[in-house]
Amino acid sequence: MTADIIVCGLGPAGRALVHRSLAHGLSVTAIDPFPDRLWSATYAAWEDELPAWLDPAAVGATVDEPTAWGTLGHRIARRYAVLDTPRLQESLELAGADVIADRVVGLERHSVSLASGTVLNGARVIDARGIARSAALAEQTAYGVVVADGRVDPLFMDWRPDNGAHPEAPPSFLYAVPLGGGAMLLEETCLAGRPALDGAVLRDRLEHRLRFRGIELTGNEPVERVRFPIEGGRPGPRRFGAAGGFTHPATGYSVAAALTAADAVAGGDSPWSAAARAVHLLRAAGLRALLALPPAEIPVFFDVFFSLPPELQRAYLSGRTDLGGTLGAMRTLFAGLPPGMRRRIAAATLRIPVRSRIRIRSAIMGA
């Protein structure tokens, strides 16, 4: 038998694609070594990114205007949604798909080879298995604990220097969001690093930061550990989710982008227009520029970013196909930075070859 679509990998991106392919009436084969494994990570998104078809029960909590701190506090005029991970997984139903517990060892345009020796055929084959870790790839890491709600106000990111880190050490920020049901996640996060900070360092910083703010942990709190590459995905019609370049390299977010694109890909459209490819290159340039900044300048960088008009913030954070908005955000951000930071960002950006069918005057600075 030949399926209309074979999806390899049943993380959030792959499962969303299977779910929407079934909604389109396609015959679907889904392959994952552990298809029934329960997800444990916390996923979140800006509420306006989520597709209309998503079950409202998949949203566990919302924050109307989360706060971001560089050296100053900034209210983000955009509602933030924290997803209820078990309900999200349950809502992406697979009933009707042929689900196979096996490992993919070979991918061709219309066939998949499995570790068991089975070869499956499909009109389309999509790789949604994520990105393998590599020392060559920048990663995001985090260490978090779940505590009773209300002990800390919600924070999208907080770069204030009260986590005990040396001023010249790679920086990290506090992420604090409600999970619903009276629980809150407090997470010390390394936004991007090559190599990224390890979990033990982040644990020590989180505990120091919370003690400084008068919050003592018992040691019995549930723990969340995070480590994943934020680059390395390759845009293309046969890859989806992180494997297909959906991860925002300057934030690490990818789930909302995959949920939003799942319908179009299920319907046979490519998620990679020329504009989307150009935005992908610009975001990668933004990551490289960010990695080039000294630790002390990171909070200043985010002060300028979160002072941008809300529509430009949204374009850079969520406009996966918004080339004009992304360029506008980068141009305005660059103009607002101190001269020394502009020089460093320009130097980091100009070392990056940008290849696209669209003419781009520059990468991050728009000059």
Contacts in CASP RR format, 6 or more apart in sequence:
PFRMAT RR
TARGET T0000
AUTHOR 0000-0000-0000
METHOD contacts of the structure
MODEL  1
MTADIIVCGLGPAGRALVHRSLAHGLSVTAIDPFPDRLWSATYAAWEDEL
PAWLDPAAVGATVDEPTAWGTLGHRIARRYAVLDTPRLQESLELAGADVI
ADRVVGLERHSVSLASGTVLNGARVIDARGIARSAALAEQTAYGVVVADG
RVDPLFMDWRPDNGAHPEAPPSFLYAVPLGGGAMLLEETCLAGRPALDGA
VLRDRLEHRLRFRGIELTGNEPVERVRFPIEGGRPGPRRFGAAGGFTHPA
TGYSVAAALTAADAVAGGDSPWSAAARAVHLLRAAGLRALLALPPAEIPV
FFDVFFSLPPELQRAYLSGRTDLGGTLGAMRTLFAGLPPGMRRRIAAATL
RIPVRSRIRIRSAIMGA
1 121 0 8 1.000
2 110 0 8 1.000
2 121 0 8 1.000
2 122 0 8 1.000
2 123 0 8 1.000
3 26 0 8 1.000
3 27 0 8 1.000
3 28 0 8 1.000
3 29 0 8 1.000
3 98 0 8 1.000
3 120 0 8 1.000
3 121 0 8 1.000
3 122 0 8 1.000
3 123 0 8 1.000
4 21 0 8 1.000
4 26 0 8 1.000
4 27 0 8 1.000
4 28 0 8 1.000
4 122 0 8 1.000
4 123 0 8 1.000
4 124 0 8 1.000
5 17 0 8 1.000
5 21 0 8 1.000
5 26 0 8 1.000
5 27 0 8 1.000
5 28 0 8 1.000
5 29 0 8 1.000
5 122 0 8 1.000
5 123 0 8 1.000
5 124 0 8 1.000
5 125 0 8 1.000
5 126 0 8 1.000
5 266 0 8 1.000
6 28 0 8 1.000
6 29 0 8 1.000
6 30 0 8 1.000
6 31 0 8 1.000
6 112 0 8 1.000
6 120 0 8 1.000
6 122 0 8 1.000
6 124 0 8 1.000
6 125 0 8 1.000
6 126 0 8 1.000
7 14 0 8 1.000
7 17 0 8 1.000
7 18 0 8 1.000
7 21 0 8 1.000
7 28 0 8 1.000
7 29 0 8 1.000
7 30 0 8 1.000
7 31 0 8 1.000
7 126 0 8 1.000
7 128 0 8 1.000
7 240 0 8 1.000
8 31 0 8 1.000
8 32 0 8 1.000
8 104 0 8 1.000
8 107 0 8 1.000
8 112 0 8 1.000
8 125 0 8 1.000
8 126 0 8 1.000
8 127 0 8 1.000
8 128 0 8 1.000
8 129 0 8 1.000
9 30 0 8 1.000
9 31 0 8 1.000
9 32 0 8 1.000
9 104 0 8 1.000
9 127 0 8 1.000
9 128 0 8 1.000
9 129 0 8 1.000
9 130 0 8 1.000
10 18 0 8 1.000
10 30 0 8 1.000
10 31 0 8 1.000
10 32 0 8 1.000
10 35 0 8 1.000
10 94 0 8 1.000
10 99 0 8 1.000
10 128 0 8 1.000
11 32 0 8 1.000
11 39 0 8 1.000
11 128 0 8 1.000
12 39 0 8 1.000
12 43 0 8 1.000
12 88 0 8 1.000
12 89 0 8 1.000
12 92 0 8 1.000
12 255 0 8 1.000
12 258 0 8 1.000
12 259 0 8 1.000
13 128 0 8 1.000
13 130 0 8 1.000
13 240 0 8 1.000
13 241 0 8 1.000
13 242 0 8 1.000
13 243 0 8 1.000
13 246 0 8 1.000
13 254 0 8 1.000
13 255 0 8 1.000
13 258 0 8 1.000
13 262 0 8 1.000
14 30 0 8 1.000
14 126 0 8 1.000
14 128 0 8 1.000
14 240 0 8 1.000
14 241 0 8 1.000
14 258 0 8 1.000
15 30 0 8 1.000
15 89 0 8 1.000
15 92 0 8 1.000
15 94 0 8 1.000
16 92 0 8 1.000
16 258 0 8 1.000
16 259 0 8 1.000
16 262 0 8 1.000
17 126 0 8 1.000
17 128 0 8 1.000
17 240 0 8 1.000
17 258 0 8 1.000
17 262 0 8 1.000
17 265 0 8 1.000
17 266 0 8 1.000
18 28 0 8 1.000
18 30 0 8 1.000
18 92 0 8 1.000
18 94 0 8 1.000
18 97 0 8 1.000
19 92 0 8 1.000
19 93 0 8 1.000
19 94 0 8 1.000
19 262 0 8 1.000
20 53 0 8 1.000
20 262 0 8 1.000
20 263 0 8 1.000
20 265 0 8 1.000
20 266 0 8 1.000
21 28 0 8 1.000
21 97 0 8 1.000
21 266 0 8 1.000
21 267 0 8 1.000
22 28 0 8 1.000
22 93 0 8 1.000
22 94 0 8 1.000
22 95 0 8 1.000
22 96 0 8 1.000
22 97 0 8 1.000
23 53 0 8 1.000
23 263 0 8 1.000
23 266 0 8 1.000
24 263 0 8 1.000
24 266 0 8 1.000
24 267 0 8 1.000
26 266 0 8 1.000
27 98 0 8 1.000
28 96 0 8 1.000
28 97 0 8 1.000
28 98 0 8 1.000
29 97 0 8 1.000
29 98 0 8 1.000
29 99 0 8 1.000
29 100 0 8 1.000
29 120 0 8 1.000
29 122 0 8 1.000
30 94 0 8 1.000
30 97 0 8 1.000
30 98 0 8 1.000
30 99 0 8 1.000
30 100 0 8 1.000
31 99 0 8 1.000
31 100 0 8 1.000
31 102 0 8 1.000
31 104 0 8 1.000
31 112 0 8 1.000
31 114 0 8 1.000
31 120 0 8 1.000
32 99 0 8 1.000
32 100 0 8 1.000
32 101 0 8 1.000
33 101 0 8 1.000
33 102 0 8 1.000
33 103 0 8 1.000
34 101 0 8 1.000
35 94 0 8 1.000
35 99 0 8 1.000
35 100 0 8 1.000
35 101 0 8 1.000
36 101 0 8 1.000
38 86 0 8 1.000
38 89 0 8 1.000
39 85 0 8 1.000
39 86 0 8 1.000
39 88 0 8 1.000
39 89 0 8 1.000
40 85 0 8 1.000
40 224 0 8 1.000
41 85 0 8 1.000
41 224 0 8 1.000
41 226 0 8 1.000
42 82 0 8 1.000
42 83 0 8 1.000
42 85 0 8 1.000
42 177 0 8 1.000
42 179 0 8 1.000
42 185 0 8 1.000
42 224 0 8 1.000
43 82 0 8 1.000
43 83 0 8 1.000
43 85 0 8 1.000
43 88 0 8 1.000
43 255 0 8 1.000
44 80 0 8 1.000
44 81 0 8 1.000
44 82 0 8 1.000
44 83 0 8 1.000
44 177 0 8 1.000
44 253 0 8 1.000
45 80 0 8 1.000
45 81 0 8 1.000
45 83 0 8 1.000
45 253 0 8 1.000
45 255 0 8 1.000
45 256 0 8 1.000
45 259 0 8 1.000
46 78 0 8 1.000
46 79 0 8 1.000
46 80 0 8 1.000
46 81 0 8 1.000
46 256 0 8 1.000
46 314 0 8 1.000
46 317 0 8 1.000
46 318 0 8 1.000
47 59 0 8 1.000
47 62 0 8 1.000
47 78 0 8 1.000
47 79 0 8 1.000
47 80 0 8 1.000
47 81 0 8 1.000
48 78 0 8 1.000
48 79 0 8 1.000
48 314 0 8 1.000
48 318 0 8 1.000
49 256 0 8 1.000
49 257 0 8 1.000
49 259 0 8 1.000
49 260 0 8 1.000
49 318 0 8 1.000
50 59 0 8 1.000
50 81 0 8 1.000
50 256 0 8 1.000
50 259 0 8 1.000
50 260 0 8 1.000
51 259 0 8 1.000
51 260 0 8 1.000
51 262 0 8 1.000
51 263 0 8 1.000
53 263 0 8 1.000
54 91 0 8 1.000
54 259 0 8 1.000
55 87 0 8 1.000
55 91 0 8 1.000
57 84 0 8 1.000
57 87 0 8 1.000
57 91 0 8 1.000
58 83 0 8 1.000
58 84 0 8 1.000
58 87 0 8 1.000
58 88 0 8 1.000
58 91 0 8 1.000
59 81 0 8 1.000
59 82 0 8 1.000
59 83 0 8 1.000
59 84 0 8 1.000
60 81 0 8 1.000
60 82 0 8 1.000
60 83 0 8 1.000
60 84 0 8 1.000
60 87 0 8 1.000
60 179 0 8 1.000
60 180 0 8 1.000
61 81 0 8 1.000
61 82 0 8 1.000
61 177 0 8 1.000
61 178 0 8 1.000
61 179 0 8 1.000
61 180 0 8 1.000
61 181 0 8 1.000
62 79 0 8 1.000
62 80 0 8 1.000
62 81 0 8 1.000
62 82 0 8 1.000
63 79 0 8 1.000
63 80 0 8 1.000
63 82 0 8 1.000
63 154 0 8 1.000
63 177 0 8 1.000
63 178 0 8 1.000
64 79 0 8 1.000
65 75 0 8 1.000
65 76 0 8 1.000
65 77 0 8 1.000
65 78 0 8 1.000
65 79 0 8 1.000
66 75 0 8 1.000
66 76 0 8 1.000
66 78 0 8 1.000
66 80 0 8 1.000
66 154 0 8 1.000
66 155 0 8 1.000
66 156 0 8 1.000
66 177 0 8 1.000
67 73 0 8 1.000
67 74 0 8 1.000
67 75 0 8 1.000
67 76 0 8 1.000
67 153 0 8 1.000
67 154 0 8 1.000
67 155 0 8 1.000
67 156 0 8 1.000
67 158 0 8 1.000
68 74 0 8 1.000
68 76 0 8 1.000
68 155 0 8 1.000
68 156 0 8 1.000
68 157 0 8 1.000
68 158 0 8 1.000
68 302 0 8 1.000
68 306 0 8 1.000
69 155 0 8 1.000
69 157 0 8 1.000
69 158 0 8 1.000
69 159 0 8 1.000
69 160 0 8 1.000
69 173 0 8 1.000
69 299 0 8 1.000
69 302 0 8 1.000
70 157 0 8 1.000
70 158 0 8 1.000
70 159 0 8 1.000
70 160 0 8 1.000
70 299 0 8 1.000
70 300 0 8 1.000
70 302 0 8 1.000
70 303 0 8 1.000
70 306 0 8 1.000
71 159 0 8 1.000
71 160 0 8 1.000
71 299 0 8 1.000
71 300 0 8 1.000
71 303 0 8 1.000
72 303 0 8 1.000
73 306 0 8 1.000
74 303 0 8 1.000
74 306 0 8 1.000
74 307 0 8 1.000
76 156 0 8 1.000
76 306 0 8 1.000
76 310 0 8 1.000
76 313 0 8 1.000
77 310 0 8 1.000
78 310 0 8 1.000
78 313 0 8 1.000
78 314 0 8 1.000
80 154 0 8 1.000
80 156 0 8 1.000
80 177 0 8 1.000
82 177 0 8 1.000
82 178 0 8 1.000
82 179 0 8 1.000
82 180 0 8 1.000
82 185 0 8 1.000
83 255 0 8 1.000
84 179 0 8 1.000
84 180 0 8 1.000
100 114 0 8 1.000
100 118 0 8 1.000
100 120 0 8 1.000
102 114 0 8 1.000
102 115 0 8 1.000
102 116 0 8 1.000
102 118 0 8 1.000
103 114 0 8 1.000
103 115 0 8 1.000
104 112 0 8 1.000
104 113 0 8 1.000
104 114 0 8 1.000
104 115 0 8 1.000
104 127 0 8 1.000
104 129 0 8 1.000
105 113 0 8 1.000
105 114 0 8 1.000
105 115 0 8 1.000
106 112 0 8 1.000
106 113 0 8 1.000
107 113 0 8 1.000
107 125 0 8 1.000
107 127 0 8 1.000
107 238 0 8 1.000
108 125 0 8 1.000
109 125 0 8 1.000
109 238 0 8 1.000
110 121 0 8 1.000
110 122 0 8 1.000
110 123 0 8 1.000
110 124 0 8 1.000
110 125 0 8 1.000
111 119 0 8 1.000
111 120 0 8 1.000
111 121 0 8 1.000
111 122 0 8 1.000
111 125 0 8 1.000
112 119 0 8 1.000
112 120 0 8 1.000
112 122 0 8 1.000
112 125 0 8 1.000
113 119 0 8 1.000
114 120 0 8 1.000
124 238 0 8 1.000
124 268 0 8 1.000
125 238 0 8 1.000
126 238 0 8 1.000
126 239 0 8 1.000
126 240 0 8 1.000
126 265 0 8 1.000
127 238 0 8 1.000
127 239 0 8 1.000
127 240 0 8 1.000
127 243 0 8 1.000
127 244 0 8 1.000
128 239 0 8 1.000
128 240 0 8 1.000
128 241 0 8 1.000
128 243 0 8 1.000
129 243 0 8 1.000
130 233 0 8 1.000
130 241 0 8 1.000
130 242 0 8 1.000
130 243 0 8 1.000
131 137 0 8 1.000
131 228 0 8 1.000
131 229 0 8 1.000
131 232 0 8 1.000
131 233 0 8 1.000
131 242 0 8 1.000
131 243 0 8 1.000
131 247 0 8 1.000
132 229 0 8 1.000
133 139 0 8 1.000
133 227 0 8 1.000
133 228 0 8 1.000
133 229 0 8 1.000
134 229 0 8 1.000
135 195 0 8 1.000
136 194 0 8 1.000
137 194 0 8 1.000
137 229 0 8 1.000
137 230 0 8 1.000
137 231 0 8 1.000
137 232 0 8 1.000
138 192 0 8 1.000
138 193 0 8 1.000
138 194 0 8 1.000
138 196 0 8 1.000
138 229 0 8 1.000
138 230 0 8 1.000
138 231 0 8 1.000
138 249 0 8 1.000
138 287 0 8 1.000
138 291 0 8 1.000
139 190 0 8 1.000
139 192 0 8 1.000
139 193 0 8 1.000
139 194 0 8 1.000
139 195 0 8 1.000
139 196 0 8 1.000
139 227 0 8 1.000
139 228 0 8 1.000
139 229 0 8 1.000
139 230 0 8 1.000
140 189 0 8 1.000
140 190 0 8 1.000
140 191 0 8 1.000
140 192 0 8 1.000
140 193 0 8 1.000
140 196 0 8 1.000
140 226 0 8 1.000
140 227 0 8 1.000
140 228 0 8 1.000
140 230 0 8 1.000
140 252 0 8 1.000
141 189 0 8 1.000
141 190 0 8 1.000
141 193 0 8 1.000
141 196 0 8 1.000
141 197 0 8 1.000
141 198 0 8 1.000
141 199 0 8 1.000
141 202 0 8 1.000
141 226 0 8 1.000
141 227 0 8 1.000
142 175 0 8 1.000
142 187 0 8 1.000
142 188 0 8 1.000
142 189 0 8 1.000
142 190 0 8 1.000
142 199 0 8 1.000
142 202 0 8 1.000
142 224 0 8 1.000
142 225 0 8 1.000
142 226 0 8 1.000
142 227 0 8 1.000
143 187 0 8 1.000
143 188 0 8 1.000
143 199 0 8 1.000
143 202 0 8 1.000
143 203 0 8 1.000
143 206 0 8 1.000
143 223 0 8 1.000
143 224 0 8 1.000
143 225 0 8 1.000
143 226 0 8 1.000
144 185 0 8 1.000
144 186 0 8 1.000
144 187 0 8 1.000
144 188 0 8 1.000
144 202 0 8 1.000
144 203 0 8 1.000
144 206 0 8 1.000
144 223 0 8 1.000
144 224 0 8 1.000
144 225 0 8 1.000
144 226 0 8 1.000
145 185 0 8 1.000
145 186 0 8 1.000
145 187 0 8 1.000
145 206 0 8 1.000
145 217 0 8 1.000
145 221 0 8 1.000
145 222 0 8 1.000
145 223 0 8 1.000
145 224 0 8 1.000
146 179 0 8 1.000
146 183 0 8 1.000
146 184 0 8 1.000
146 185 0 8 1.000
146 186 0 8 1.000
146 221 0 8 1.000
146 222 0 8 1.000
146 223 0 8 1.000
146 224 0 8 1.000
147 183 0 8 1.000
147 184 0 8 1.000
147 186 0 8 1.000
147 215 0 8 1.000
147 217 0 8 1.000
147 221 0 8 1.000
148 182 0 8 1.000
148 183 0 8 1.000
148 184 0 8 1.000
149 178 0 8 1.000
149 179 0 8 1.000
149 180 0 8 1.000
149 181 0 8 1.000
149 182 0 8 1.000
149 183 0 8 1.000
149 184 0 8 1.000
150 184 0 8 1.000
151 184 0 8 1.000
151 186 0 8 1.000
151 215 0 8 1.000
152 174 0 8 1.000
152 176 0 8 1.000
152 184 0 8 1.000
152 186 0 8 1.000
152 213 0 8 1.000
152 215 0 8 1.000
153 176 0 8 1.000
154 176 0 8 1.000
154 177 0 8 1.000
154 178 0 8 1.000
155 174 0 8 1.000
155 175 0 8 1.000
155 176 0 8 1.000
155 177 0 8 1.000
156 175 0 8 1.000
157 173 0 8 1.000
157 174 0 8 1.000
157 175 0 8 1.000
157 189 0 8 1.000
157 191 0 8 1.000
157 302 0 8 1.000
158 173 0 8 1.000
158 174 0 8 1.000
158 175 0 8 1.000
158 176 0 8 1.000
159 171 0 8 1.000
159 173 0 8 1.000
159 298 0 8 1.000
159 299 0 8 1.000
159 302 0 8 1.000
160 174 0 8 1.000
160 299 0 8 1.000
161 167 0 8 1.000
161 299 0 8 1.000
162 208 0 8 1.000
162 209 0 8 1.000
162 212 0 8 1.000
162 213 0 8 1.000
163 172 0 8 1.000
163 174 0 8 1.000
163 188 0 8 1.000
163 205 0 8 1.000
163 206 0 8 1.000
163 208 0 8 1.000
163 209 0 8 1.000
163 212 0 8 1.000
164 205 0 8 1.000
164 208 0 8 1.000
164 209 0 8 1.000
164 212 0 8 1.000
165 171 0 8 1.000
165 172 0 8 1.000
165 205 0 8 1.000
167 295 0 8 1.000
167 296 0 8 1.000
168 294 0 8 1.000
168 295 0 8 1.000
168 296 0 8 1.000
169 295 0 8 1.000
170 190 0 8 1.000
170 193 0 8 1.000
170 197 0 8 1.000
170 295 0 8 1.000
171 295 0 8 1.000
171 298 0 8 1.000
171 299 0 8 1.000
172 188 0 8 1.000
172 189 0 8 1.000
172 190 0 8 1.000
172 191 0 8 1.000
172 197 0 8 1.000
172 202 0 8 1.000
172 205 0 8 1.000
173 188 0 8 1.000
173 189 0 8 1.000
173 191 0 8 1.000
174 186 0 8 1.000
174 187 0 8 1.000
174 188 0 8 1.000
174 189 0 8 1.000
174 206 0 8 1.000
174 209 0 8 1.000
175 185 0 8 1.000
175 186 0 8 1.000
175 187 0 8 1.000
175 188 0 8 1.000
175 189 0 8 1.000
176 184 0 8 1.000
176 185 0 8 1.000
176 186 0 8 1.000
176 187 0 8 1.000
177 184 0 8 1.000
177 185 0 8 1.000
178 184 0 8 1.000
178 185 0 8 1.000
179 185 0 8 1.000
185 224 0 8 1.000
186 206 0 8 1.000
186 210 0 8 1.000
187 206 0 8 1.000
187 224 0 8 1.000
187 226 0 8 1.000
188 202 0 8 1.000
188 203 0 8 1.000
188 205 0 8 1.000
188 206 0 8 1.000
188 209 0 8 1.000
189 202 0 8 1.000
189 226 0 8 1.000
190 196 0 8 1.000
190 197 0 8 1.000
190 202 0 8 1.000
191 250 0 8 1.000
191 251 0 8 1.000
191 290 0 8 1.000
192 230 0 8 1.000
192 249 0 8 1.000
192 250 0 8 1.000
192 252 0 8 1.000
192 287 0 8 1.000
192 290 0 8 1.000
192 291 0 8 1.000
193 291 0 8 1.000
194 291 0 8 1.000
196 227 0 8 1.000
199 225 0 8 1.000
199 227 0 8 1.000
207 217 0 8 1.000
210 216 0 8 1.000
210 217 0 8 1.000
228 242 0 8 1.000
228 252 0 8 1.000
229 242 0 8 1.000
229 247 0 8 1.000
230 247 0 8 1.000
230 248 0 8 1.000
230 249 0 8 1.000
230 250 0 8 1.000
230 252 0 8 1.000
230 287 0 8 1.000
231 247 0 8 1.000
231 249 0 8 1.000
231 284 0 8 1.000
231 287 0 8 1.000
232 245 0 8 1.000
233 239 0 8 1.000
233 242 0 8 1.000
233 243 0 8 1.000
233 244 0 8 1.000
233 245 0 8 1.000
233 247 0 8 1.000
234 243 0 8 1.000
234 244 0 8 1.000
234 245 0 8 1.000
235 244 0 8 1.000
235 245 0 8 1.000
235 272 0 8 1.000
235 276 0 8 1.000
235 277 0 8 1.000
235 280 0 8 1.000
236 244 0 8 1.000
236 270 0 8 1.000
236 271 0 8 1.000
236 272 0 8 1.000
237 270 0 8 1.000
237 271 0 8 1.000
237 272 0 8 1.000
239 245 0 8 1.000
240 246 0 8 1.000
240 258 0 8 1.000
240 261 0 8 1.000
240 265 0 8 1.000
240 271 0 8 1.000
241 247 0 8 1.000
241 254 0 8 1.000
241 257 0 8 1.000
241 258 0 8 1.000
241 261 0 8 1.000
242 254 0 8 1.000
245 254 0 8 1.000
245 280 0 8 1.000
246 254 0 8 1.000
246 257 0 8 1.000
246 258 0 8 1.000
246 261 0 8 1.000
246 271 0 8 1.000
246 320 0 8 1.000
247 253 0 8 1.000
247 254 0 8 1.000
248 254 0 8 1.000
248 257 0 8 1.000
248 283 0 8 1.000
248 317 0 8 1.000
249 283 0 8 1.000
249 284 0 8 1.000
249 286 0 8 1.000
249 287 0 8 1.000
250 283 0 8 1.000
250 286 0 8 1.000
250 287 0 8 1.000
250 290 0 8 1.000
250 316 0 8 1.000
251 317 0 8 1.000
253 317 0 8 1.000
256 318 0 8 1.000
257 318 0 8 1.000
257 320 0 8 1.000
261 271 0 8 1.000
261 320 0 8 1.000
264 271 0 8 1.000
265 271 0 8 1.000
273 321 0 8 1.000
274 356 0 8 1.000
274 357 0 8 1.000
274 358 0 8 1.000
275 321 0 8 1.000
275 322 0 8 1.000
275 323 0 8 1.000
275 358 0 8 1.000
276 320 0 8 1.000
276 321 0 8 1.000
277 356 0 8 1.000
277 357 0 8 1.000
277 358 0 8 1.000
278 323 0 8 1.000
278 356 0 8 1.000
278 358 0 8 1.000
278 360 0 8 1.000
279 319 0 8 1.000
279 320 0 8 1.000
279 321 0 8 1.000
279 322 0 8 1.000
279 323 0 8 1.000
279 326 0 8 1.000
280 320 0 8 1.000
281 354 0 8 1.000
281 355 0 8 1.000
281 356 0 8 1.000
281 360 0 8 1.000
281 363 0 8 1.000
282 323 0 8 1.000
282 326 0 8 1.000
282 327 0 8 1.000
282 330 0 8 1.000
282 354 0 8 1.000
282 360 0 8 1.000
282 363 0 8 1.000
282 364 0 8 1.000
283 326 0 8 1.000
284 352 0 8 1.000
285 349 0 8 1.000
285 352 0 8 1.000
285 354 0 8 1.000
285 363 0 8 1.000
285 364 0 8 1.000
286 330 0 8 1.000
286 349 0 8 1.000
286 363 0 8 1.000
286 364 0 8 1.000
288 348 0 8 1.000
288 349 0 8 1.000
288 351 0 8 1.000
288 352 0 8 1.000
289 344 0 8 1.000
289 345 0 8 1.000
289 348 0 8 1.000
289 349 0 8 1.000
289 363 0 8 1.000
289 364 0 8 1.000
290 298 0 8 1.000
290 301 0 8 1.000
291 348 0 8 1.000
292 344 0 8 1.000
292 345 0 8 1.000
292 347 0 8 1.000
292 348 0 8 1.000
293 301 0 8 1.000
293 341 0 8 1.000
293 344 0 8 1.000
293 345 0 8 1.000
294 344 0 8 1.000
297 341 0 8 1.000
297 344 0 8 1.000
300 337 0 8 1.000
300 338 0 8 1.000
300 341 0 8 1.000
301 337 0 8 1.000
301 341 0 8 1.000
304 333 0 8 1.000
304 336 0 8 1.000
304 337 0 8 1.000
305 313 0 8 1.000
305 316 0 8 1.000
305 333 0 8 1.000
306 313 0 8 1.000
308 316 0 8 1.000
308 329 0 8 1.000
308 332 0 8 1.000
308 333 0 8 1.000
309 332 0 8 1.000
311 325 0 8 1.000
312 325 0 8 1.000
312 328 0 8 1.000
312 329 0 8 1.000
312 332 0 8 1.000
312 333 0 8 1.000
313 329 0 8 1.000
315 322 0 8 1.000
315 324 0 8 1.000
315 325 0 8 1.000
315 326 0 8 1.000
315 328 0 8 1.000
315 329 0 8 1.000
316 325 0 8 1.000
316 326 0 8 1.000
316 329 0 8 1.000
316 330 0 8 1.000
316 333 0 8 1.000
319 325 0 8 1.000
319 326 0 8 1.000
323 358 0 8 1.000
327 360 0 8 1.000
327 366 0 8 1.000
328 366 0 8 1.000
330 363 0 8 1.000
330 364 0 8 1.000
330 365 0 8 1.000
330 366 0 8 1.000
331 365 0 8 1.000
331 366 0 8 1.000
331 367 0 8 1.000
333 364 0 8 1.000
334 342 0 8 1.000
334 345 0 8 1.000
334 346 0 8 1.000
334 364 0 8 1.000
334 365 0 8 1.000
334 366 0 8 1.000
334 367 0 8 1.000
337 345 0 8 1.000
342 365 0 8 1.000
345 364 0 8 1.000
345 365 0 8 1.000
346 364 0 8 1.000
346 365 0 8 1.000
346 367 0 8 1.000
349 362 0 8 1.000
349 363 0 8 1.000
349 364 0 8 1.000
349 365 0 8 1.000
350 362 0 8 1.000
350 363 0 8 1.000
352 363 0 8 1.000
354 360 0 8 1.000
354 363 0 8 1.000
361 367 0 8 1.000
END
